[in-house]
Amino acid sequence: MPQRIGIALVALLSIALFVVGSLFRSSVATPRTEAVELVFDEPRNYVCQRAESAIRIDGKLDESAWQAADWSKDFVDIEGAIRPKPLYRTRVKMLWDDTHLYIAAELEEPHVWANATEHDSYIFHFDNDFEVFLDPDGDNHLYAELEMNARNTTWDLLLVKPYQAGGPAIDAWEIVGLKSAVHVDGTLNDSRDRDRGWTIEMAWPWSALRQIAGRPVPPKDGDQWRINFSRVQWQHEIVDGKYRKAANTKEDNWVWSPQGVIDMHRPERWGYVQFTATPAGMTAPPFRLDPSAPARELLHRLYWAQKDYHRQHGRYADTLATLRLPRYIHPALGEPEMIASATSFEITVPVRTQGIEERWQIRSDGRISKAK
């Protein structure tokens, strides 16, 4: 009799454990395991040729070197194709030589106005502006930003890391030796007429970029740097014959390489400038996609998934499976691996480039680099 009771109790316990287990399994989401091909758009790119003749920084772009240089593709909305085409055209050119990186921009604008005159003031808060973002080694950290308005008032700053990663902006940092100029095709701050636009010309000394480059400066033939350009455009009003930013309006953000979101501080979405020793006016070699691009794309997708998970749960996921992402596959990539705690993480993925396997990694502060 006791033996039968024992057997019955074991049977009942087994049934109970099965039911509880079934309930537990149904309440825990099964991670996605389907394989999805990793596909991404080729980033915006520009092949920057050498300037073989002198460039005078006056904003007019009439030197033979500028005439021979190609224009970039037109700017688009910062969020990309989901938003309407910009109202006014914006485009850029670039050149380089042994001493400087040269950048020129053309901004179509029927009303050219600007009020800020103090260096390092927050120009985009007050005026329409043009902005340059430059990350020479492409690690998302220690990058430069320059803003300027139609008065040639400038604000240069250094970002230790992006704002969303907790990075401070160092306003005191200066692009020592920077030369810039603006030419207005019309009349600045005259509301009585209609203008055609303004052109910008600037020369960044390599000596001022050496401290943040993390790579050879001046660049070598074929080197690629990450770069982007932005234009902040405000609606305006005229009061007592003077222009000013219209109250209670939202600015437009037009950029060269779309960010997908309204945030210029996502360096992984910037374009590439590829330097070539070929002089402007001669046929330049084509742009070549960075061999690490698939690894970078995958790591950034996993990075932002972790950031989203942290916002929802107050901690990072301890495994990649917890993120419930598809299993991204690409012929050049191996399986990603992650080390994580509640407050930080590091994700690594092997990538085969030019027959050599390398490992790339991204940290919870956003820095991406080749693993040592």
N, C-alpha and C positions, 0 to 999 in steps of 0.2 A: 504493500500500500504506500508506504513512504516513497518507494522508488517511483511509482506511477505519479505521485504528487510532484516529485522532483522533475520528472520528464515533462509534465504539464507546465510547470513553472518556467522551465527552460524554453519550451515552445512559445509560451505567452510572451516571455521576455524577447525572444527573437522577433516575433511579430511586431512588438512595440518598437524595437530598435529599427526595424524595416520601415515602419510608418513614419517615425521621427526623421529617419534618414531621408525618406522621400520628400517630406515637407521641407527639410533643410536644403536639399538639392533643388527644389523648385523655387526656393526663395533667393538662391544665389545665381546671378546671371552667369551663363556659360560664356567664357571669352570667345571672341570671334577668331576663327582660324582660317577663314578663306584666304586664298592667295590672290592678290591684286597686283597687276603690273604697275611699277612706279613710273608714272608719266609726268613730265613737267615741261613747261614752256621754256624755250631758250630765252635767256635774259636779254634785255636791251644791251647793245654793245656798240662801241665806237673804236675804230682803229685810228690812233693818233699818230700822225706823221711828223717828221722833223721840219722845223722852220729853217730854211737855208739862207734867209735874209732877215735883216733887222726888223723888229716890230716896235712901233711907237705906241705907247699906251695912251690913247686919246679918245677911245670909244668909237672911232669911225670905221674901223675894219677895212681900210682902203689899201693896205699893204699887199704886195703881190703874194706873200705867203698865205694871208687870209683868203685872198681870192682863189687860191688853188686848193684850199682845204674844203672838205665836204661838210655839208650841214648834217646834223643828226636828224633822226625822225622827230616829227612834231610831238610836243607834249600832249599828254592825255590827263584825264581826271585821276586823282590820287587813288581812287578805288578801282580804277580800270574800266573795262568795257561795260560794266553794269550802270555806269553813269553817263550822262550826255557828253558829247564832244565839247571841249573848251570853246568859249565864245570868241577868244582871240588866240592867234597863233603865237607859239613860242618855240624856239629851236636854238641849238648851240653848235659851236665848233671848238675843236681843241688842236693845239700844236705843242711841240716841245723842242728844247735844245739843251745844251749842256748846263745851262744856268737856271732855266725856268720851265714851269708848266703854264701854258697860255690857255685861257678860256675866254670865249666870246659868246654873247647871247643876243638874240634879236627878239624883242617883245612888241608885238602889235598892240597898240593902245590908243584909242581916240581921245583920251583925256589923261595926259601925263601930269601927275601931281605927286608931291612928296612934302612932308612937313618936318620929319625928324632930322636934326642936324648934329646931335651929340653922338660921338663914337661910343659903341658898345651899349647903346640904348636898345630896347626890345622893339626893333623896327617893325616886325610883322604885326605888332599890336596896334600900330598907328597908321601904317602906310602899306601900299602895294610894295612887294619886294621880290627880289630874286635871290635864291639860296643855292649854295654848293655844299655837298656832303662828301667827304673823302676818307676812305679807310684803306690805306695802302696795302696792308697785309691780309685784309679780308677776314679778320678774326672776330669782328663785331665789337671790339673794344678799342679804346684810344683812337678816336677818329675826330676829324676836324669839321667844323661847320662855319660857313661864312654867309652872312646876309647883307644885302645892300639895297638902297632905294634909288630913286631917280635923281636924288641930289648927290649921289656917290657917298652917302653916309653908310658906314660899315659897322658890323658887329661880328667879331670873330670869337669863337669859343672852342674849347676842347671838351669832348665827352669821354670820360674814363670808361664808361660802359653805358648802354642805353638806359633811358629813364625807367622803363618797365623792369629792368634788372637792378634798379637801385642806384644807377649811376649818377654822380653829380656832374653838373656843367661848370667848367672853370672859365668864368668870364674874363679873368685877368690874363689868360693866355693870349698871346699875340702872334699873328703870322708876320714875323719880323721881315721887313723889306717888301711886303706886299705892295704892288702897284695896281691901281684900278682907276677907271674913268668911265663916264657916261656921256653919250651923245643923244640929245633929244631931237627927233625929227618932228619939229613943231616948236611949241613954246611951253616951257615948264610953268605950271601953276597959273596959266592964263585961261580962265573959263570962257573967254569970249570967242575962242576959235576951236577948231577941231584938229587934233594932232594925228600923226601916223604911227608913232611908237617911239621906243628908245632902245639903244644898243649899249651893251656893256662889254668892257674889255678889261681883263685882269692878267697879271703875271705873278704866279706863286713861286718864290725862290725855292729851289730844292733844299737849300741850307735850312730853311724854316720848317721843312717837312721831315728832315732827317731824324729828329727826336721821336717822331711817332710812327715812322715808316715800318720798322721791323724788317727791312729788306734793303737791297742796294738802292742808293740814291746818288745821282740820277738813275732811273730805271735802265735795265738792259733791254736790248732788242728782244721783243716777244713777251716781256713782262706784262702782267695784268694787275690792275688795281681796281678796287670797288669804288664806284662813284655814283652820285645821283644829283639831280637838280630839281628845284621846286620853285614855283611861282605862287605867291599868295596874292589874291585879287579881291579887293573889297568893293562893295557898292559905295558910291559917294553921293554927297549932296553939296550944294553950293549955297553958302551963307555970306551975304555981303560981298559977293563976287569972288569968294575964296572957297577952294575945295576942302572937304574934310570927310572922313569916314562916316558913312550914314549910321545913325543910331539903330540899335536893335536889329542888326543884319548879321548874317553869317557869311564868312569868307569862302571863296572858291580856292581849292588847292589843285593846281595843275603841275604835273611832274613829268620828267622824262621816262623813268622806269616806274610803272605803277606799283603801289604798295599793297593793294588789296584791302587796306583799312586806312582810316584817317590817322596816320602816324608815320612820320618820316623816319623815326628812329627804329627802324627794323632793317638793319644793314644787309640782312640776307636777301632782301628784295631789291637792292640797288643793282644798277647795271655794272658793266665792265668797261674800262678803257684799256685797250691793248696798245702798247707802245711799239713802234716800228722805226727802224733807222732809215726807212725809205723816205726821201724828201717829198713834201707836199707837191702835188702836181704830177707825180709818177704813180704807176699802179702799185697799190699797197697789197701786201699779203692778206688773205681773208682772216676774219676772226676765227679763232679755234676755241671750242668750248672747253672750259676748265675740266680736266680729267676727274677732279674730285667732286664735280657738280652733283652726280647722283648721291654720293654719300652726304653731301651738304643738305640736299633736299630732304632725304630721309631723316637725318638727324634733327632738322628744324621741325619737321612734322611731329616727331616724337617729343621734341622740346615743348612745343606749344600745347600738345595734348597733356603733358605733365602740368604746365601752367594752368590750363583749364581745370584739371583735376584738383589742383591745390586751391583754386578759388572756390570750388564746390565743397571740398572736404576739409580744408584747413591743414592739409598735409600732402606730401607727394605719394604717389602710388609706389608700392614696394616692388612690383613686377611690371613688365611691359604688358603682360596678358591682362592685368587689371585695367589698363587703359581702354580695352575693348576696341582696338584698332584692327583693320585688316592686316594680314601679313604681306607687307609690300615686298615684291621681288623685282630684281633687276639683274641682268647678266653680269654686271661688274661688282655686285654687292654680295657679301655674306650675311649671316644672321646677326642682328644687333644684340648687344648685351648691355645690361644696366646694373649699376650699383646705386642703391638709393636708401635714404633714411627719411624720416618725416620732414626734414628741413633742407635736404640737398640731394642732388643726384648727379650721376655722370653716365652718359650713354656712349658706347663705342661701337663702330661698325667697320668691318674689313672691306676694302675696295681694291680691286685690281686695276691698276693704271699702267698702261704701256708695258704689260707683262710682269709688273712688279706689284706685289701685294703690300698695301699700306693700311694703317688703321687710323681712322678719324674719330674724334670725340667731341662731345659738347657737354658743357657743365650747366648747372642750374643757374649760373649767373649769365648765361648766354654766350660765353666765349667758346668758339669752335676752332679746332686746331688739329694738326697731324699728331697722333699719339707718339710719344718717344719710346 
